[in-house]
Amino acid sequence: MRLASRLLACAALVGATLLATPFTAQASFVVSGAVGGAPSGATNYVNFNALALGNGGGTVGGITVSFSGGGQAVQGSVSGQYAAPFLSGGNGALFGTPNGVDATTYLTTGGTSFTGVTMQLPGPMQYLGLLWGSVDSYNFLDFYSGATLIGTISGSDVTVSPNGDQGVNGTLYVNISSDAAFDRVVARSHGFAFEFDNVAYFTGPSPSVDPVPAPATMALMGAALAGLGLARRRAAA
C-alpha cells in the first residue's frame, strides 16, 4: 500500500507538471499556392501602395514593415535585382489591383540571407496570405511568436517547381494556416530575390488545420497515465 501511495503521488506530480509547464512547439502549417489564387478566409487585406519607396518602412493596414540590408519597397522591375509579381484570375480585386504585371508598390527582400522584410502584425494571427512573385526554392518565410521562431516555410513548400519563373505562371497566391499563433513574419532570401504584395491576415486558422500536441506534452501525459495504471495494479494486488 505504501508503494501504491508513492506511485499515486508521483503520477499526481507529473500531472501537475504537465498542467503548469509551458511548452513552445513548432507550428504545423497548411500551405497552398495557385496561379490566380486568392485569399481564403481572411478579414484584412493590405496592399503597400501607401508605403514610401525605399527602405524607410512604415505602417500600412495594421502591419508595421521594416527592412534590413537590401530589403525595400519598390515598383517596376530591375534586371538581376527584383521582378514585379503578376496578378491573374482577378486575385487583386480585394486589394484594388487589376490583372497584369503589378504596377503598384510591392516588397522585395534583396539578395542575401542577411537581408529581408519584417512584418509586425497587429496581434496574434493564424492565417497569412500573400501574392508571391517568381517563387524560388531559396525564398523563406519565418514565423515568430514574440521572440520565438515557431516555424519556417520555403518556396519548395509552395510549388513543386520553385524555379524563379518571372512570368505569369511563376506568381502564386499563397495561403498559409498555422495551428499556433504568430505575430511577426520575416521574409528573406538566399539570392535575388523574394518579391511579394497584397498580404491578407486573420486571427483564426483554416478549418482544415488540426492542432497537434507537442511531443513533450504527449510524453508527460503518457508518463502520468502509466504511473496511475501501475499504482492501481499494485493496490489491487
C-alpha positions as CSV (number, residue, x, y, z in Angstrom):
1,M,0.0,0.0,0.0
2,R,2.9,2.3,0.8
3,L,4.3,1.7,-2.7
4,A,0.9,2.4,-4.3
5,S,0.6,5.7,-2.4
6,R,4.0,6.8,-3.6
7,L,3.2,5.9,-7.2
8,L,-0.1,7.8,-7.0
9,A,1.8,10.8,-5.6
10,C,4.4,10.6,-8.4
11,A,1.6,10.4,-11.0
12,A,-0.1,13.4,-9.5
13,L,3.2,15.4,-9.5
14,V,3.7,14.5,-13.2
15,G,0.2,15.6,-14.0
16,A,0.6,18.9,-12.1
17,T,3.9,19.5,-14.0
18,L,2.0,18.8,-17.3
19,L,-0.5,21.5,-16.5
20,A,2.0,24.0,-15.1
21,T,4.8,23.7,-17.6
22,P,4.6,25.9,-20.8
23,F,5.7,24.3,-24.0
24,T,6.9,26.0,-27.1
25,A,6.1,23.7,-30.0
26,Q,7.0,24.1,-33.7
27,A,3.9,25.2,-35.6
28,S,2.2,22.9,-38.1
29,F,1.4,24.7,-41.3
30,V,-1.1,24.1,-44.1
31,V,0.3,25.7,-47.3
32,S,-1.4,26.1,-50.6
33,G,-0.5,28.2,-53.6
34,A,-2.1,28.7,-57.0
35,V,-1.7,30.8,-60.1
36,G,-4.7,33.1,-60.0
37,G,-5.4,32.0,-56.4
38,A,-6.9,34.4,-53.9
39,P,-7.0,34.8,-50.1
40,S,-9.0,32.2,-48.2
41,G,-11.0,33.2,-45.1
42,A,-9.2,36.4,-44.4
43,T,-10.8,39.6,-43.0
44,N,-7.9,42.0,-43.5
45,Y,-6.5,42.9,-46.9
46,V,-3.3,45.0,-47.2
47,N,-1.5,46.4,-50.2
48,F,1.6,48.5,-49.8
49,N,0.7,51.4,-52.0
50,A,0.9,54.0,-49.2
51,L,4.4,52.9,-48.2
52,A,7.2,55.2,-49.4
53,L,9.6,53.7,-51.9
54,G,13.0,52.7,-50.4
55,N,13.9,51.1,-47.1
56,G,12.3,53.6,-44.7
57,G,9.4,51.2,-43.8
58,G,6.2,52.3,-42.1
59,T,2.8,51.0,-41.0
60,V,0.1,50.2,-43.5
61,G,-3.2,48.2,-42.9
62,G,-2.1,47.4,-39.3
63,I,1.2,45.9,-40.5
64,T,4.4,47.6,-39.4
65,V,7.0,47.0,-42.2
66,S,10.8,47.3,-41.6
67,F,13.7,46.3,-43.8
68,S,17.3,45.1,-43.4
69,G,20.1,45.1,-45.9
70,G,18.7,45.3,-49.4
71,G,15.1,44.9,-48.5
72,Q,12.9,47.7,-49.7
73,A,9.6,48.8,-51.1
74,V,9.8,49.1,-54.9
75,Q,7.9,49.5,-58.2
76,G,8.6,48.0,-61.6
77,S,11.5,45.6,-62.2
78,V,15.3,45.9,-62.2
79,S,17.2,43.1,-64.0
80,G,19.1,40.9,-61.7
81,Q,17.6,42.5,-58.6
82,Y,13.8,42.2,-58.5
83,A,10.8,41.5,-60.8
84,A,7.3,42.6,-60.3
85,P,4.7,39.9,-59.5
86,F,1.8,39.1,-61.8
87,L,-1.9,39.3,-60.9
88,S,-4.3,36.9,-62.6
89,G,-7.7,35.4,-62.2
90,G,-8.9,38.6,-60.5
91,N,-6.9,37.9,-57.4
92,G,-6.1,41.6,-57.0
93,A,-9.8,42.6,-56.7
94,L,-9.7,42.7,-52.9
95,F,-6.6,44.9,-53.0
96,G,-7.7,47.3,-55.7
97,T,-5.2,45.9,-58.2
98,P,-6.1,44.8,-61.8
99,N,-4.8,41.7,-63.7
100,G,-1.4,42.0,-65.3
101,V,2.1,43.0,-64.1
102,D,1.9,44.5,-60.6
103,A,2.4,48.2,-61.3
104,T,1.9,49.2,-57.7
105,T,4.3,49.2,-54.7
106,Y,5.4,45.8,-53.6
107,L,8.2,44.5,-51.2
108,T,11.5,42.8,-52.0
109,T,14.0,41.2,-49.7
110,G,17.2,41.8,-51.6
111,G,19.6,39.0,-52.3
112,T,21.3,37.5,-49.2
113,S,20.1,35.7,-46.1
114,F,21.1,38.7,-44.1
115,T,18.6,41.0,-45.8
116,G,14.9,40.9,-45.7
117,V,11.5,42.3,-44.9
118,T,9.9,42.1,-41.4
119,M,6.1,42.4,-41.0
120,Q,5.0,43.0,-37.4
121,L,1.3,42.1,-37.3
122,P,-1.3,43.9,-35.1
123,G,-1.8,40.9,-32.9
124,P,-1.6,37.0,-32.8
125,M,-2.7,35.6,-36.2
126,Q,-3.1,32.1,-37.5
127,Y,-3.5,32.8,-41.2
128,L,-1.4,34.7,-43.7
129,G,-1.9,35.1,-47.4
130,L,0.4,36.8,-49.9
131,L,1.0,37.3,-53.7
132,W,4.4,35.6,-54.0
133,G,6.2,36.5,-57.2
134,S,8.8,34.4,-59.1
135,V,8.8,31.7,-56.4
136,D,12.3,30.3,-55.7
137,S,13.3,27.4,-53.5
138,Y,15.7,29.8,-51.6
139,N,12.8,32.2,-50.6
140,F,11.8,31.8,-46.9
141,L,9.2,33.0,-44.5
142,D,10.0,32.8,-40.8
143,F,7.1,32.9,-38.4
144,Y,7.6,34.2,-34.8
145,S,5.6,34.4,-31.7
146,G,7.2,37.2,-29.8
147,A,10.9,36.4,-29.9
148,T,10.4,32.7,-30.6
149,L,10.7,31.2,-34.1
150,I,7.8,28.8,-34.4
151,G,8.3,27.7,-38.0
152,T,9.6,28.4,-41.5
153,I,8.3,27.6,-45.0
154,S,10.2,28.0,-48.3
155,G,9.3,28.2,-51.9
156,S,9.6,24.4,-52.1
157,D,6.6,24.2,-49.7
158,V,4.5,26.3,-52.1
159,T,5.1,24.6,-55.5
160,V,6.9,21.6,-56.9
161,S,8.7,23.9,-59.4
162,P,10.1,26.8,-57.4
163,N,12.3,27.9,-60.3
164,G,12.0,31.7,-60.2
165,D,9.7,32.0,-63.3
166,Q,9.1,35.7,-63.7
167,G,6.2,35.2,-66.0
168,V,2.5,35.0,-65.0
169,N,2.9,31.3,-64.2
170,G,5.6,32.0,-61.7
171,T,3.4,34.1,-59.3
172,L,1.2,32.3,-56.9
173,Y,-1.3,33.5,-54.3
174,V,-0.2,31.6,-51.3
175,N,-2.5,30.7,-48.3
176,I,-0.8,29.7,-45.0
177,S,-2.6,28.5,-42.0
178,S,-1.0,27.6,-38.7
179,D,-2.1,25.7,-35.6
180,A,-0.1,28.1,-33.5
181,A,-0.5,31.9,-33.4
182,F,2.3,34.2,-34.8
183,D,2.6,37.9,-34.6
184,R,5.7,38.6,-36.7
185,V,6.7,37.3,-40.2
186,V,10.2,37.7,-41.7
187,A,10.7,37.3,-45.5
188,R,14.3,36.5,-46.6
189,S,16.1,35.0,-49.5
190,H,19.5,33.5,-50.2
191,G,19.6,35.1,-53.6
192,F,17.8,37.8,-55.7
193,A,15.0,38.0,-54.7
194,F,11.8,37.4,-52.8
195,E,9.1,39.7,-54.1
196,F,5.5,39.9,-52.7
197,D,2.5,42.1,-52.4
198,N,-1.2,42.0,-51.3
199,V,-1.0,40.5,-47.9
200,A,-4.1,39.1,-46.1
201,Y,-4.3,38.0,-42.5
202,F,-6.8,36.6,-40.0
203,T,-6.8,35.7,-36.3
204,G,-8.0,32.1,-36.8
205,P,-6.7,29.2,-38.8
206,S,-8.2,27.4,-41.8
207,P,-10.8,24.8,-40.6
208,S,-8.5,22.2,-42.2
209,V,-5.8,22.8,-39.6
210,D,-6.0,20.4,-36.6
211,P,-3.8,21.3,-33.6
212,V,-1.1,18.8,-33.0
213,P,0.1,18.2,-29.3
214,A,3.7,19.0,-28.7
215,P,5.8,15.8,-28.3
216,A,6.9,16.8,-24.8
217,T,3.3,17.3,-23.8
218,M,2.4,13.8,-25.1
219,A,5.4,12.2,-23.2
220,L,4.4,13.8,-19.9
221,M,0.8,12.7,-20.4
222,G,1.9,9.2,-21.1
223,A,4.1,9.1,-18.0
224,A,1.3,10.3,-15.8
225,L,-1.2,7.7,-17.2
226,A,1.4,4.9,-16.9
227,G,2.1,5.8,-13.3
228,L,-1.6,5.8,-12.4
229,G,-2.1,2.4,-14.1
230,L,0.8,0.9,-12.2
231,A,-0.4,2.3,-8.9
232,R,-3.9,0.8,-9.5
233,R,-2.4,-2.7,-10.3
234,R,-0.2,-2.5,-7.1
235,A,-3.2,-1.5,-5.0
236,A,-5.3,-4.3,-6.3
237,A,-2.6,-6.9,-5.6
